[in-house]
């Protein structure tokens, strides 16, 4: 390397910053500072490599692959239902976390205390009506998208070998989605919640041999009490989100490793 060429680089191999704009110089110096301490460049390269690998697994244009020039709508939108349900889940999780700042599962001294908190959120809290509506509608959209996603997977044969494990995970996820909806349905503690909870108690008691044990575990007894609301809140806020998020991550990870199934 000539002396002139050597002069263009510093002792670490980075280009000298004298000919760069202030923005470029700031970015480069920040990157060097972070790289010395956190090896940020190595991780950026890993993320770039991961980005290209993920894109290789994404579905190709079905119009090109299956000559569906006039039927593009027939396949491709159906392949976005999984992503759509995940987005709805994220929206429901964020809006639900915000609602948790203003809701407490309490009926102590007043059976309508939990319901009154819902009334406060809907009527007195700034943007409370919008926040609760966003949570409710995103949850309903998630249920519909998951159900349609399962139908698409079944009717396109995407549950077959070697994707049996992911199909089973999907069945578990749609079941947990139903539990998510049921536990959230009881939290307003209004008339609809009360009778839905009573139906749940009766269904639990109808289970052979273990019915009474299941009713006491899930509902806190054979009638609806403060314990019932407390259990629904714990399941809805502290148990199901971690379980469902973990299973969704595993589900998406398997799709990434196997690739998206071609329609049979």
Buried (B, 14 or more C-beta within 10 A) or exposed (E): EEEEEEEEEEEEEEEEBEEBEEEEEEEBEEBBEBBEEEEBEEEEEEEEEEEEEEEEEEBEEBBEEBEBEEEBEEBBEBBBBBEBBBBBBBBBBBBBEBBEEBBEBBBEEEBEBBBEBBBEBBEEBEEBEEBBEBBBBBBEBBBBBBBBBBEBBEEBEBBEEEBEEBBEBBEBBBEBBEBBBBBBBBBBBBEEBBEBBBEBBEEBEEEEEEBEEBBBEBBBEBEBBBBBBBBBBEBBBEBBBEBBEEBBEBBBEBBBEBEBBBBE
